[in-house]
Structures are given as structure tokens and as C-alpha cells.
Amino acid sequence: MKGTRRTSLDLTSLLLGLVFGVGTNLLTADPDGWWGPLRAVNRYAVVWLPVGVAAVIAWEVGLRWRERRRVPWTRDESPYPGLEAFAEDRTDVFFGREDETRDAVRALTAGRSPAQRVLTVVGPSGCGKSSFVAAGLLPEMRRRRWAVLGPLRLGSSPFLALAQVLTPRAAERQDDTVVRLAGEMRQEAADGAGLTACPAALRAAQGHRTRIVLAIDQFEDVVRMTSPTERELFLGALRTLVHAHPQLHLVLTLPSGFLRDPALERYGDLLRTRFPLGTLTSRQTRAVIAGPARAAGADIAEDVVDDLVVEATEGDALPLLGQLLRDLYEAAGPDHVIGRELLTRTGPLSQAIARYAEGAYARLVAEHPEEQVESVLLRFVAWDERGFSRQSVRRPFLDAAGLAVVEDLRQARLVTDVDEGEAYDLVHEALLRHWPRLRELTERHRDVLRRSTELERRAAAWLANDRSADDLLHGQRLAQARELAGSHGVSAALAELVAASRARQEATTEERADDLAERAQQSYALRGERQLALALTAAAVREFAATEKAVLTLWGIGRGPVVDNLGLGHAGKVLALGWDPASGRLRTIGAEGDLCTWTARGDLVGQESLGSGELRGAGIGGDAYWVDTPETLAVRRFDAPGFWSATGAAGPFGDRVFGLSPDGWRAAAQLTGTGVDIIDFTPVPQGRLAQVRHSCEAPPVMALAWSPDGSLLALFSWNELHVVRLPDGQTTWRIARGDGELPGTTSWFAWAPDGGRAAEVSGRTVRIRAARDGTVLDEWDAGVEAGGVFWSPDGEMVAVAVPDAGRGASAAITVWRVDGHTLLRRLRVPWGAEEIAWRADSTCFAWRSPFSGVWIGDPGSWRPRPLPNGILRSASSDGGRVAAVVEGGDAVYLTEPGAASRRAVAARDPKPVSVAWQPGGGRLAVSFPGGRVEIVDPASGRGTAVMSTAYGMVDRVLWSPDGSLLATVSHDFVTVTYRVEVWDPATGSRVAVTEEIERGTGVLAWSADGRHLVTAEKEGPLVVRDASTGRRLLGIPVGEGGTAGAACWSPDGRRLAFLDGESAVRICGADDGAPLVRSAATYGKAAVLLWSPDGRLLATAGDGWVAFWRAETGECQAVSRLECRVPLDARWSGDGRSFAVIGENHRRYTWSLPDGTDARRCEALLERSADELRALTAEERRRYGLST
């Protein structure tokens, strides 16, 4: 210090004075008895003593002049820090507090008790407390070989600030080290069991030094910027630390107004030893003004010093004075001469800060948007009940634009670096008081700053509490924090808290959305409540979040699959058939709701869905037809595709009786259980049944039949036939029959095409009656019990159907010429005939059997030809192509987009059982009874290789992923022993075979690389095998008593998925079988399990449902109705965006996953379901935990 150097000069003068004092005594003493040389000294004392005194005086004057001319400040920047506090690197230019420094050092070194070792520097704001500690006190303690830490600022995270100063500089950049130490210190403080982490860090910092001093600047931060909980923990830890570490001394700076703060009352022992630092005296102010200038070699005029001393009289003038002196020094130029003219030009002391700050602000807004500058400035301001104060802003929490503004503020010296350049701070609190623009800005944003301070404290507590989830923001508080973070700068801690709170809120809302989605799935799949399910998913996405699960659930329930007809004929029972008079083609309507068109040779040339779903009944009459569904009865016309009329009325027990007139424009209907209505459809409003034109009384009837001319109507009741006249409904004649004579059908009576006759069968007898009165015109013996009679269009023949009646294959149709009773044909008809339809030219007819489908008598030869109808037994797809085997059929049918189906493989005995396309190839693998498997070229129908499996019952045929190998599963019918075999399809040779599997199943799956197979055993494990040898490699438990229902490998080959005995999806490691994931049970009993190409989803299908599962968690993401019971083939598209299933009902169902799962996509899905979408009732909202 400068005072120390002056003391050394005074001591030298004192010693010299003692020497000259001795000389003076020599002059007055008696030298007669002295030693010789001393007498000479005495003799010449009058000479050397004045000369010596003059020399000493000259020496002292020279030393003092040299001291005055010494220039300790050689840096280019100003020795005056301006608004910044003096730091330790400015010790040489820190003047005016020498006496206080000595007193503080004495007080600090004398302290022995805990209370004495905490020195609180107290004084008004702006008196220079920070400069006094940093540039005055701490350097002195460092010279005394004390370890010095700080000064530090606590900010809103006191434990974190303390950890930063305790962390070695080499590790300080490792944020986890600092955060970990802060967390340990806070946890120990919260536990109250004693401190270990902080004392250990202090001992490491102290090293070999005798004592350690920790300086905390602006100690008021612990009151202004920390939460009450955090404050109590930190102050308690500080008190414990002082008591536990006898070599620890604390230096705190605190404004006078905080001494009696209620928050610090309990910690009066920490603040008991106070060091008051008052405002500067005139002498000290003069030293503050002139000392740094002279230390830097500048020349400041005495009158300038005098004027500035006079102006700097108020307590808050020191920062103003510092800024003005800096301005004067920088404006003085290279000669550093500060005179009155320069002072006059620079301006008065009171305007120094405002003038300087406004100039810097003008330059800033010329480079940056004013809103950006104001936003950055506000980040440096905190607020509490006492008013505004400054706060530091850490560098990582500024974006690029904010950093650019801060850098310019730093260049303008309004902002300074702190914490080794990791943070920034306003240079002085005086900016908040003496810069009108900043004052007005802070007043304007007082509410924002208040909320910011509260949230910053909350963030500091959260960070110090190890980021506890209990301290996260919720509801309105989180909304305020998000708004604040979006419009104003916040600290890193608050930004992290907002991000974590938002993530938690999003996770919570996503959890609620997913929970509602799952409940919607259950409502839809388990209880059939589709509208409720849609309402729940709408609430999930609109009130919570459009999560992937919620959106996919909405998609599965609301959209459903695209359904394609394979064009292979009817899957269900044929309900009606009739010939097109113009084209000579046969039309059939099936129970599944399809209309098929066939050539006379039995080739399918057209198939379309009627759009009515499953049918209960149907009929074809000329150019019109009717269909009966559980909801409606509809009439349509072939010659007018746009015509459609329907009614929802039902007869007793849900039955409706309906009969079309021959021209199709009228109908007789019994819709209410009694009476018959005659309805005219010309004209008829689109979409509803026409008005009833005539009605007649009638008992409940089973069928209605119009005469060809439309004048008579036959009513079939339980045991008699009534023929009524139209339009008056009078009965003209009737036929009564005994119970033993009833054939069990309503086809025992038929009108002749000419309208003048009718035919009837009764037992073995065929009768021809007059249509007018029922008189018997002719009759003959049919030879067998007959069940139905059908006229040919030319009126010359009748076909008599012999029902099954237990005869099985011996049932027949006989064709008679009416004139002469001549038997023309006898056709063997397996299982009898319910209905016969003649072609318009009377050259052939078709019939339908209750058990063997529809047949056509081949024109000319009359050889019965079955039409391909019935459920599918096997199907396999390859892109758009589908190969299929109809149950009981004798061929493999191939259908391709844009082409009619055709027979690819024909084999009457044995009939094909299953079919499988080669991946990426053009060959089919077809299995037959007896254990034969053929590789067939579908283009030619020729086989290229034949394989014979170990056993006669082939359960599964499966190609390897690259199509180079074929695996089969077969079993013995008697012993139920299974074998799995691998074949080379090019040669038909066996590559590998497994051991005999006594309790095997048909489960079979290839790994993606084709090197492994997985099989399953009944009530046993899933078995991984080597595909090249068949050797067993790994057994994976399925569950106690369970049997795997299906299995598949993940695309990367690292996981196996399978359906366990409870039909839940399980995923395990493919290498070790370690269980990874288990889902809830699938909806229905799934039979298919397939992994999506990207490995993200699993699809299950079976028992009327398709479900999509997230492979990572096993959660069901979507469930959708599958209008078939047995999925025969399932495929993901190559891009994983769609999933297709082929069912036994000749339908291909394709689900195309939505392009995205965002809110926009969700609203589009909701819009598509708008007609079915309803709001949840208040009771439903309470039941599902939603606000009402």
C-alpha cells in the first residue's frame, strides 16, 4: 500500500535524526578525556553536523520527489474503473481507505471466536464497500499468507455460487462437478447431520496456509434473491461452517438497511462483528480523485480536484465521481492533462452516469432493435419489496442476439464480466438510480420483474433441491413463467425449471391423453360403444394432447381400413340368383353383401359390394332386386343404378316378407306381421319406400309370389297357399296341405310364364293348375319326393328339385317336358337345391344348394359346374397379386389388379390346401393332402419341384425372407407328432430337418437373415433353431401352461415377439430369451403377429380385431374392427406406412397409418368422424375424471 511506503521513509529519517542528536551532544560535551579520533570529531562538529543535516534533508526531499514521480499504473486503460468496483488488480490505484484497511486487517486477524471471525462491512449503498474489500482488505490478507476465496456473489443460488468458488479452476468448467458439490452441500444442510463436503473443499482450498478468508460481496442477495427455504438452509450451513472450521474467516458486505431485516434476525451472531464504512471525508475524496491520476502519471489540476471534492458531498456520489473521473481521464488525450476546461466540457458530476449511459444507448439502438436492447437490460434487474437491484446473467442463458447486445454493453462499460467471464453484471447499482431511461424501463416492467424475482427464487430452490419434481411449476404459475421466458430474459436455472416443468406438464397431459385413449379402445373393442370411444379420443386430443397413441386410437376407431374385394366370388351363402335377360349372364347376391356376375360357363366377370353390409335376405326379379339387412329393407334396379328405396320397418320377430313384381316396379310386402301392402315405385322419392297404393288382409305369411301379368298374388302361409286377386285382395282359390306334405320350402308352387297356369309339387306328384281358379289341369308321378318346381322361360319345361332329405349326394334335379310328362334330364345335385333360375333362352339353369353353393348346368351338356364360392382356406399376397384356395375348391385362384380372377393351379384329387408366394419371385408353393408340396409357375400352372413332407398333414408352408429356402411344418394325424423341414425349392431336396416334436404346433417364423427359425410347442417353450441343421439352439418360456399363438423376428434380428397363452404380446431377446416387454392381452384372440419394417410397431390380427402395439413399451396404440374372423395373410408395406390383412371372407383390409400425429392431423380425423362425434355427458366426464 501507498501508506506503507511513506512509513518506511519516516523511519529512515528517525534513525538519521538519532545520529545527528548524538553529534549535537558531542558539541556540548567535554572532550578532554576522549580517545584521540573522537576529539577530532568533536573539534570539527560545527562543520560536519550542518553539512550532514543539509544532506539528510536533501536526501529525504529527493526520495519524496521520486515517490511522487513514480508511475505504478502502466496499463493503457483508465486507472479509474468508472461505475465498476475496484478489483484486486487495481490495488495500486486504490486510494482513500488506507486507515480503514489497517483497522479491518487488525479486526480480522484478531478474531478468534466464531462471531469475531465473521467481519461484516456495513455502509450505505455507493460508499465503496465492494472496492474496499476487493482492492483494499483482501490483497492485504493475501500478503499475510492467508488463503483468499472470493469475493463472490450469492445471487439466487447461494450453494451453487459457493460451490463455484470452492471448485478448482481446472474443474470449474465441468458443470457436473460444481452442481454435484452444490447438491451435496445443500443436502447436508437439509439433513442437519453435519457438514462434510464444504469443510473438505475449504481445507483443500486452504492448503498449507495458516488461515483462509471467504469474502461474500452484496450479502443482501441472500435476502433479496433467494427463497425463504434456501436462505434458511444456507445461513444455517454458514453458521455451522464457521463453528466447525476455526481457521475460516468471513468478510461480508451489507448495506446498512439490511442489518435489521427480519430475515436475518435469527443469525445476529453472524453479523455481530461489524466494520462500519462511512462516506468519504474531504481528505479521502481528494485522495480518491488525485491518487489514481498521479499513479498513472496524469496531471490533474488542483482547482479541478477542489471543485470535484465540493460536488462529491452526498453519500451516493462515489459511483458518479468514478464515472466522471473515468470520462475525464479518457477525454484528456495522450498527455493526460485534466484541467478546468476539460471539466467544463465534460459536464457536472450529477449527470455523469446518465450522460454516459445515454450515449452508449444511442449507439446500441443504432446496431440492435430497441426491443432487444431493453429486454437484455431488464435481465440485469431484480425486484423485491425493497425495490430494484441488479443481478448477474450467465453467458449460457443468452441467445446469439442477446450475447451481441451484452458484448456491446460490455464494450460500453455498462456491463462487466464476473465469474471468470461466465456471467455478466451491471457495473454498479447507481445505474438503476441515476439513469432515467433505465429507471423508467424498470418502473414500466415492475410487475414482470416482480414475477421474475419470485420465479428466480423458486428456480434456485428447485436447483438446490436436486431438481425435485415436487418443486416444479404447475398451472397458472407455469403459464406465467413460460410467458416471462418468452418475452423477457431469465436465468439458466429458471429456464431449466420452466423446461422441466413444461416437460412434466406435457408428460402429465400426455399420460392423461394416453389414458383416455386406452379407455376409448376398451369401450370400442370390449363393449362396442363406438360413439363413446370417439368422444373419449376427442376429449383426449382437444383437452390434453395429440399424442401418438391418442391420434392413432382416433384413427383406428374413426377411419377403419380400406376394404377391397378380391374378386373370387361369394364368401358366404348365396341368397338369390337370376339371369340377366340381355347379356345371358348369371347374377348372384351373397349374404356378405356382394353382387357377382358370371358367364354361363361359370367364369366370374364382375363383383361389387352393394354397400349394405351383411344381408338377412335378398331376391332378384327381372331388372330389380331387393336386399334385407338388420336395419333396412332396400329395393334397387339393375337398369337404373341411381334408384334406391328403403324402409326400416320390421315384421314380427324382426322378419320382413317381400316380393317383387316381374317388372320390378311394384312390390308386395308384409312389414308389420299382418296384412299385405302393394307398393308402386313409379315415381318414388330417392331413398325411401313409395306410398302404399293397395292393401289387403292376410295372415302372417312366409313368402309372396306374383303372377307374370301381375293380376294375382300367391301368399304362402304356414300350411296353406292363398291366391288373391289384385287390386281388391279377394281370395280366388287356396291350397291346404297337411303337416306331412310340407316340403320345408316355399318353392313347391310356381307360376307359369304365360300367367295362365301354375305348377305345384306335393310328395311324388307334380300338378299343373289353372291360374284363374286352381283347377288341376294335369299331373304325373315324379318318381321321388319333390321339394320345389321351377318353370322354364318358354313355359315348356319344369325343373323339379329333389331335396336332400338325408340323401346327400343322391339328391337330384329332374327336368320334365310338361306336354307328355317326358323326363329330359336328371342331374345329380349334392345336398339338394333351394332355388333354380332358368336362363332366358331356356337352354340351361343355375341352382343354389344350402351346403354346396351355386352350380350351373353347362349349356348343351348340362354337366354341373360349381361356382367358386365359400370362405377361403388359404391366401397369400405378393404386392397386388393374391393367390387363394377356396374351402373345398379344386383350384388355386389368382387375382391381380385390373384383371378378372383365373385358375392358376387346377387339381381335383387331391384338392389344394394352402398356398404361399415366393418373396420377390414368381413361384407359388402349394400344399396338398398326403404331405405333398409343389413349387408351381403360376403363369403356366406347371410344377417345377415336388417335395414330400415327413407327415401327411401339412400345417404351414413358409418361404425364407430372400426366397431361397422353404420351411414346412407337418404332423401325423394319429400320433400328432410334428416335424419341421427346410427345403431347397429349386431342386425339391431337403436341407434340414428337426427331431420329432411330440407336442408341436404350426407356429413358424424365419429370422430376417434367414439363418434361424422359431417354432413352438404345445404348453411348452418357443424354440429357436438353426435353419441349416434344424438343431435346437434356445428355448424361451411362454408362460405356465401357455402355448405361443404366433411369433415373429424384429427386422434387426435382435428381438423375438410372440403371443403367449393369454394372447398378450411378449418381446424377448433373440440371443438369450431375456424378457423385455409384455403387453396387455390383445383384443380378441389374435392369430397374426407382425413387426413393422422400422421395428417401431407390432401388428396383431384375429377374432375380428386388428391392433397396433408400440414395440418399445408394449402399449396398444390403436385398435380397429376387422370384419373377418380368420386372417389368412397379413403384410406390412415396404415403407411401414400401411398394413393389410386378407380374411376368409374374400376381403383385403388395408390400414394406412396417418402421415403425422400432430394436432392438425387429429382435427382432420375428427372432421371425418363429425357425423358420429358427440360430446361426453356430465356423468361420463365424472366417470373418466374430466372436469365438468
Secondary structure, DSSP 8 states (H G I E B T S, - for coil): -HHHHHHHHHHHHHHHHHHHHHHHHHHHS--TTS-HHHHHHHHTHHHHHHHHHHHHHHHHHHHHHHHHH-----SSS-SS-TTS---GGGGGG--S-HHHHHHHHHHHHH--STTTTEEEEEE-TTS-HHHIIIIIIHHHHHHTT-EEEEEEE-TT-HHHHHHHHHS-HHHHT-HHHHHHHHHHHHHHHHHTS---HHHHHHHHHHTT-S-EEEEEE-TTHHHHTS-HHHHHHHHHHHHHHHHH-TTEEEEEEEEGGGTT-GGGGGGTTTT-SEEE-----HHHHHHHHHHHHHHTT-EE-HHHHHHHHHHTTSTTHHHHHHHHHHHHHHHSTTTTEE-HHHHHHH--GGGHHHHHHHHHHHHHHHHS-HHHHHHHHHHTEEEETTEEEE--EEGGGS-HHHHHHHHHHHHTTSEEEETTTTEEEES-THHHHH-HHHHHHHHHTHHHHHHHHHHHHHHHHHHHTTT-GGG---HHHHHHHHHHHHHS---HHHHHHHHHHHHHHHHHHHHHHHHHHHHHHHHHHTT--HHHHHHHHHHHHHHT---HHHHHHHHHHHT--EEEE-SS--SS-EEEEEE-TTT--EEEEETTSEEEEE-TTS-EEEEEE-SS-S-SEEEEETTEEEEE-SS-EEEEESS-TT-EEEE----GGG--EEEE-TTSSEEEEE-SSSSEEEEE-SS--TTS---EEEEE-----SEEEE-TTSSEEEEE-SSEEEEEETTTTEEEEEEE--GGG--SSSTTEEE-TTSSEEEEEETTEEEEEETTT--EEEEEE-SS---EEEE-TTSSEEEEE---TT-GGG-EEEEEETTTTEEEEEEE-TT--SEEEE-TTSS-EEEEETTTEEEEE-TTT--EEE---S-EEEEEEETTEEEEEETT-SEEEEE-TTS--EEEEE-SSS---EEEE-TTSS-EEEEETTTEEEEEETTTTEEEEEEE-SSSEEEEEEE-TTSS-EEEEEE-TTT--EEEEEEETTTTEEEEE---BTTEEEEEEE-TTSSEEEEEETTS-EEEEETTT--EEEEE---TT-----EEE-TTSSEEEEE-TTSEEEEEETTT--EEEEEEE-SS---EEEE-TTSSEEEEEETTEEEEEETTT--EEEEEE-S-S-EEEEEE-TTSSEEEEEETTSEEEEEE--S--SHHHHHHHHHHTTTT-----HHHHHHTT---
